[in-house]
Amino acid sequence: MQILISVVNDAGLRFNVRLVRRGERYGRDLCLVHDKDDPLVEFYDARYPHTEIGQFITRYYRSTLMKPPHDRGLCLDGGVPDWRINATAFEAVLHSLEEA
């Protein structure tokens, strides 16, 4: 799995971000094939080696993440307080998505 970008939140936790394009594999054990033109963006907690890039947290369509507002950061999972990225880290993710 290829990492698009790694970002660090306010607590110093690193998250790996992966872009999944049409025709690429994703999901548990990479058992699914993405069949849409809109890429998927996956977030992983790098602390836990559940996969080669960390513990899967969530995925969004790229188009969803590109919609404003961008100045508030992103809550990756409301049930886990650590799984939030601030606005600066989120902007870095968006910049990488624009260039990908």
N, C-alpha and C positions, 0 to 999 in steps of 0.2 A: 504494500500500500504506500502510495506516495503522499507526503505531507505537503499541502499548499503553503501553510504558514503556521508558526507557533506563536502564541501570544501569552502574556502573563497578566493575571488579574491583580487587584489591589492587595490581596493576601499573599502574593508571590507564587501562586499556583500556575503551572504551565498547562495550556490547552493546545492540542494539535488539531488543525483544521484540514480537512480533506475534501477535495472536489471530485465528484463522481459524474462523469459525462455519459451521454448516451452510448450504450453498448458496453459500459464498464460494470464490473461486478461490485456488489455491496451487500450488506446484511450479514447476519450470523454465518460465519464460515464462508462468506462471499458467495452465498447460494442464489442470490438474485441478480438479475441483469437490468440495469436502468434502461427504460424504453421510451423516455420522453426527451424532447429537445432541451427543456429547461434543466440544467444541471442540479444535482443535489449537493448540499454543503453539510458535511458531517463534523461534529465536534467530539473530541476525546479528551479525557482527563489523563494527562501524561504520567501521573503518579502510579497508576495501576496497570500492570502488564497483561491485561485481559486479551489484548491483541498486540501486534507488533508496534502500534502507535499509541496504545493506551486503552482505557476503558471507554467504550462508546457511551455517549450521553444522549445526543439527539441529532436529528437532521432536519434541514429546511430546504425548500426549493430556493435556488439563487434569487429568483425574481422576488420572493417574499422578503428576503433580507435586504434587498436593494431599495425597498420602499421606505420613505422617511417615517418617523423621525430617527435620526442616527446619533443624536446627542445624549442619549440616555443609557447607552450600553445595551447589554442583552442578558436576560435571565435564561440560562440553558435548561434549568429544571427547578421549579418552584419549591420542591421538597428537599433540596440540598442547598443550604445557604452558600457553600463554597463555589457552586457552579453558576457563577455570574462573572461576566466580563464588563469592564468599565468602558466608557465612551471612547477613550483613546485606543484601547485594544480592539474595540469593534470597528473603529475607523480603519485600523490597519488591516483587518479582515476584509472590509469592503474594498479597500484599495487593491488588495491582492486579487479579489474577485474581478475587479474591473480589468486587471492586466492579464488574467488567466484566459 
